[in-house]
Each structure stands twice: as structure tokens, then as C-alpha cells.
């Protein structure tokens, strides 16, 4: 069974080569971590070797963080992309730019 899995990973990796790196990582994600875990996280970015994964909740965040070394290695191997780290964040907790205050908002004149 493990031999078949390795062969499928190799075939997937070769078929992804024409895609942009972030898309290759997104396609490799379910293969690297399995369908159960993939259903609770998704690749949301890639920059300079760092993969960003958005996770559905804190329980899955802990599970993924505990497996980050394996996930990093598998994602890099399957997608043929240099992965130097993975940053996990729970969905909805990313710090966005604050809304402009009323005094900062542009004035519209009629």
C-alpha cells in the first residue's frame, strides 16, 4: 500500500509542475495530510518558502502544528516547491487593517 501511495505522490508532483507554486501547494495539501485534515485547513498563501494555512478551529490548529515537520516535508516533496516553514492561523483571527475612523474617512462634497 505504501508503494502505491508513493507512486501516486510522484505522479501528482509531475503533473503539477506547470502550475504556479501556491497552486501546486494547494493541490498537494490533501495528499500531504489526508482528506480528514485537509477538510479543516487550506493553503492561503506562499512567500519565500513559507506556506500559510488557514485552519477551521483551535483543535485542528494544535493537530496541524504537532505535525508541521511532516507536513512541511510532504508538501515540499509532492509540490516540488521549497518549503522552509508553515504558518498556521485559525480562520477569522488574522489581523486586518482597521476600518478608518470617521475623521480619517475622505470627505465627499456635492
Helices and strands as residue ranges (DSSP letters): H 2-15, H 21-33, H 35-38, E 41-47, E 50-55, H 58-66, H 68-79, E 85-90, G 102-104
